[in-house]
C-alpha cells in the first residue's frame, strides 16, 4: 500500500485488530490506518467486537492466525487481556492492564500499556501538566489503572482513586503505594473536593442516557475536567464542565499521543 495509491489489501497484508465491547466508538482505525497506508508498510487495523464471554476464543483465534501481528485492546477487556500474553511490560505489571499485544519473532506475545503515557502526553501538550496537581480519578479499571500510574510517575502531588469495586480499588492502591507511598487515597464514590484535575476513566458517557460520572459543579473554579471517552467527543460531562467555566480535556488526545508509540511497538515503518 502507498499513501498516493488507492487502499489495497492483498495476500501479503499483515493484520492488526482492535478488540472491544462495543467497538462502534473506537477511533484507532481512523487514526492509525493512514499511517499504515504508506510506502514500506503493508498492514491494516480492523475493529473486532468480542463480548466478555467470547474474549478467550476471539483472542486465541486471532493469535493463531499467522498474519495477525498485533492486537489493540479497549473497554472492557484491558485487564482480562493480560491472560493472553506470554510476557508483560513493567507498565502492565504495575497497572494490571494492557492495551496492546505484539507477536514476537519467536511467536510469543508481549503485552504493553500506552494509555497512561498517552494521557499524560496529551495533558502536557494541552498545557495541563500534571506535576504538583491534586487529582481525582474516577475509575480504576483497565485504562484508569494505567492513567493512575502515569499521573503519579509524572509528579501528581496527590491522587484519589474513586472506584466502587473495593477489591479492584485496594489492589490498585497496594500496587501503586509500593512505588509512590503517601501520595494516594481511595474512595468508593467520587469526591471532587480539593481536586484541581478531575478525570473520568469510566465508560460513563458512551451512551446518551448515561449519568455523569461525577458532578463538576462541586469542583473548585479553574479545575481541569478530563474525559477519556473519544466518541462522542463532547461528552455530557465535558459539556457540563465547560458550561461552568472549567477547562476541559477531550479523550481523543490520549489516543493521538499514542500513535507514535504504537508505530514503534508494532515495528511499523517510520513516518516519511
MARDORO-57299 format. One line per 5 residues: number of its first residue (from 1); for each residue x, y, z of C-alpha. Coordinates in steps of 0.2 Angstrom, whole numbers, plus 5000, padded with zeros to 4 digits. Layout:
residues N
NUM	X/Y/Z; ...
//
This chain:
residues 272
1	5000/5000/5000; 5006/5018/4997; 5000/5035/5003; 4996/5040/4985; 4988/5024/4978
6	4971/5018/4982; 4970/5007/4998; 4975/4989/4993; 4974/4974/5004; 4982/4958/4997
11	4988/4941/5002; 5004/4949/5010; 4995/4962/5021; 4998/4960/5039; 4983/4962/5051
16	4981/4972/5067; 4964/4971/5077; 4957/4982/5090; 4946/4972/5101; 4932/4979/5112
21	4914/4978/5118; 4907/4989/5110; 4918/4994/5096; 4907/5007/5087; 4916/5021/5097
26	4934/5016/5093; 4944/5029/5084; 4960/5019/5082; 4957/5013/5064; 4953/5030/5058
31	4969/5037/5065; 4981/5023/5063; 4977/5016/5046; 4983/5032/5037; 5000/5028/5045
36	4999/5011/5038; 4994/5016/5020; 5012/5022/5017; 5027/5016/5007; 5036/5001/5016
41	5021/4997/5026; 5008/4983/5021; 4996/4982/5036; 4978/4986/5041; 4969/4989/5058
46	4952/4982/5059; 4939/4983/5074; 4934/4966/5081; 4918/4965/5093; 4921/4952/5107
51	4909/4951/5121; 4917/4946/5138; 4912/4928/5137; 4919/4926/5120; 4935/4935/5123
56	4946/4919/5125; 4940/4912/5109; 4942/4928/5099; 4959/4932/5106; 4966/4914/5104
61	4959/4913/5087; 4967/4929/5081; 4984/4924/5089; 4983/4908/5080; 4981/4917/5063
66	4998/4918/5055; 4996/4935/5048; 4990/4944/5063; 5004/4954/5071; 4996/4963/5085
71	4981/4967/5095; 4974/4984/5102; 4963/4981/5117; 4949/4993/5123; 4935/4993/5135
76	4931/4982/5144; 4945/4969/5141; 4961/4978/5146; 4963/4969/5162; 4957/4952/5156
81	4968/4953/5140; 4984/4951/5151; 4980/4932/5152; 4984/4930/5133; 5002/4937/5134
86	5017/4927/5137; 5027/4942/5143; 5022/4958/5152; 5030/4975/5152; 5033/4985/5169
91	5018/4996/5164; 5007/4981/5163; 5013/4973/5179; 5010/4990/5188; 4993/4994/5181
96	4987/4977/5180; 4980/4980/5162; 4986/4980/5144; 4980/4990/5128; 4992/4982/5116
101	4999/4965/5112; 5013/4961/5100; 5018/4945/5092; 5037/4942/5094; 5048/4934/5081
106	5048/4918/5091; 5029/4918/5091; 5027/4923/5109; 5015/4938/5113; 5021/4953/5123
111	5009/4965/5132; 5011/4984/5134; 5000/4998/5140; 5002/5015/5132; 4986/5023/5140
116	4995/5032/5154; 5009/5038/5143; 4997/5044/5130; 4985/5053/5143; 4999/5062/5151
121	5007/5067/5135; 4990/5074/5129; 4988/5084/5146; 5005/5092/5144; 5003/5096/5125
126	4986/5105/5130; 4995/5115/5144; 4988/5104/5159; 5004/5097/5165; 5000/5085/5180
131	5016/5090/5190; 5010/5096/5208; 4992/5093/5204; 4979/5086/5216; 4970/5073/5205
136	4953/5064/5207; 4952/5049/5195; 4936/5041/5193; 4938/5023/5188; 4951/5010/5192
141	4948/4998/5178; 4960/4995/5163; 4963/5012/5157; 4961/5021/5174; 4974/5010/5182
146	4987/5014/5169; 4982/5033/5170; 4984/5032/5189; 5002/5025/5187; 5007/5038/5174
151	5000/5053/5184; 5010/5048/5199; 5025/5045/5188; 5023/5062/5181; 5023/5071/5198
156	5005/5072/5203; 5005/5078/5221; 4990/5068/5227; 4979/5055/5218; 4962/5050/5224
161	4956/5034/5215; 4937/5033/5216; 4932/5015/5211; 4916/5007/5218; 4924/4989/5217
166	4933/4988/5233; 4944/4973/5229; 4949/4982/5212; 4952/4998/5221; 4963/4991/5235
171	4973/4980/5224; 4977/4995/5213; 4981/5006/5228; 4993/4992/5235; 5002/4991/5219
176	5004/5010/5217; 5009/5013/5235; 5024/5002/5234; 5031/5014/5221; 5023/5030/5227
181	5020/5029/5246; 5010/5043/5254; 5003/5051/5239; 4987/5040/5237; 4969/5039/5243
186	4955/5028/5238; 4936/5031/5239; 4921/5021/5233; 4912/5036/5227; 4918/5051/5218
191	4923/5066/5229; 4930/5081/5218; 4933/5092/5233; 4950/5099/5233; 4955/5092/5216
196	4962/5103/5203; 4962/5090/5190; 4947/5078/5188; 4947/5063/5176; 4934/5052/5170
201	4941/5035/5166; 4925/5025/5166; 4913/5021/5151; 4900/5033/5158; 4897/5045/5143
206	4897/5032/5129; 4878/5031/5130; 4867/5046/5128; 4857/5041/5144; 4872/5038/5155
211	4873/5048/5171; 4888/5059/5174; 4902/5050/5182; 4904/5065/5195; 4896/5082/5197
216	4908/5095/5190; 4898/5109/5200; 4907/5103/5216; 4924/5107/5209; 4934/5122/5213
221	4935/5136/5200; 4948/5133/5187; 4949/5114/5190; 4953/5105/5174; 4940/5091/5169
226	4946/5077/5158; 4937/5063/5150; 4945/5048/5141; 4929/5044/5131; 4933/5048/5112
231	4916/5046/5104; 4906/5057/5107; 4920/5070/5108; 4910/5082/5119; 4903/5070/5132
236	4889/5076/5144; 4902/5078/5157; 4913/5089/5147; 4898/5099/5141; 4893/5102/5159
241	4910/5106/5165; 4913/5119/5151; 4896/5127/5154; 4903/5130/5172; 4918/5138/5165
246	4930/5124/5168; 4944/5120/5156; 4940/5103/5148; 4952/5090/5140; 4945/5078/5127
251	4948/5059/5126; 4955/5059/5108; 4971/5067/5115; 4975/5051/5124; 4975/5041/5108
256	4983/5053/5096; 4998/5054/5108; 5000/5035/5107; 5001/5034/5088; 5020/5035/5088
261	5021/5023/5102; 5011/5010/5093; 5021/5013/5077; 5037/5009/5086; 5029/4995/5097
266	5022/4986/5081; 5038/4989/5072; 5029/4998/5058; 5038/5009/5045; 5043/5026/5052
271	5034/5042/5046; 5040/5048/5029
//
